Amino acid sequence: MAKNEPVTKLVRPLAKGQVTIPVEFRRRLKIDAGTLLSLTLREGTIEIVPLRPLAPEERLREYSDDEIERFLREDRLDPETAARVRRLLGRDGPA
């Protein structure tokens, strides 16, 4: 069977709605007991996507409060947008 070839399996939910993902699917998608799954209900179908932790180089950088304040002071945003950003960040007072 080709790697990208669609595969269909029939499964029956248990009384509390649990379903077993077939081993073939789990192996292909590298799903194990520690894998988080994202479930999306979309137009009568359930989409299941395994989530992977980000590699260190993919993670978002965290900025200090001082850096954020400096960015807001130095930024060339119009006053309305800058005020909105401050509200969203919980920094309602003047910069």
RAGILIN-V888935 format. One record per backbone hydrogen bond with DSSP energy under -1.0 kcal/mol. CO is the residue of the C=O (numbers start at 0). NH is the residue of the N-H. Records with the same first field share a line. If there is no record, write none. Layout:
CO: NH, NH
This chain:
1: 4
13: 16
17: 13
21: 25
22: 26
23: 27
24: 28
25: 30
31: 34
35: 50
37: 48
39: 46
41: 44
44: 41
46: 39
48: 37
54: 57
63: 67
64: 68
65: 69
66: 70
67: 71
68: 72
69: 73
70: 74
77: 81
78: 82
79: 83
80: 84
81: 85
82: 86
83: 87
84: 88
85: 90
86: 89
